């Protein structure tokens, strides 16, 4: 009797399972897929044909003055080289990458923005009260020249006011998983409450570079940016690697005495794209030469990884 009861119970469970509605997990959105890919950073490199220390250029990394960096293969998230990548640091104008991203995602690019006297805060910019730009062209001016006051105009227009825009920046940082980051201005000028880490900024760079409009802006070396009255403002990108480093496609410079000399950079050669965040180098020329040395080393490491894959099939 007990056995018959057990069999009947088992049969009832089987029938119930067959009749129960199947709960299907909805597919990930394009935004979620982008976030998952760009947020993935794996510290485990594949086994190479040679050791990392044997790759040409490794010894030169010991002479780099920067206090922190993170070098990643964009396709896989493999960490090729890092130093103090999780240390909270000031980021200077690398802040403008988030300003640009938030504006691209929330602003209307054809909107006209009048530059107001209230926007002129740092007094070192090229925008002037009475000028007017479309939002798209003001972003180009801001990113190429690293214009601090242009960033305030963007924040005011897109956020309604500065505080509203900072809230948008921090909400986006939280969405990207930037747990060691806080934004308290739109341009990175000295502020103890405006900080990040190389690892957090790597998430931002990889995510932003997946936006074609952002990538076009930071990959532009020179541009005559039009004002709405027909005049043009000649702008040359502050990123000296554009046009001088083979394969460079961006991204953004930064400097304050508080943050030191910073550079987020990306370069593509063949089928390999490398992304680098370098913080607090000791001089403007060194931030470029040190970034170039790290990128060179990274491409050699990836060549060794390709060679090992070709030989072993793994």
Secondary structure, DSSP 4 states (H G I P E B T S, - for coil): -HHHHHHHHHHHHHHHHHHSPP-PPPPPPHHHHHHHHHH--B--PPPPSS-GGGSTTTGGGGG---SEEEEEETTT-BEEEEESTTS-B--GGGHHHHHHHHHHHHS-TT-EEEPPGGG--SS--S--TT-EEEHHHHHHHHHHHT-HHHHHHHHHHHHSSHHHHHHHHHHHHHHTT-TT-B-SSSS--S-TT-BB-HHHHHHHHHHHHTSHHHHHHHT--EEEEEPTTS-EEEEE-S-TTTTTSTTEEEEEEEEETTTEEEEEEEEEETTEEEEEEEEEESSHHHHHHHHHHHHHHHHHHHHHHHHHHHHH--
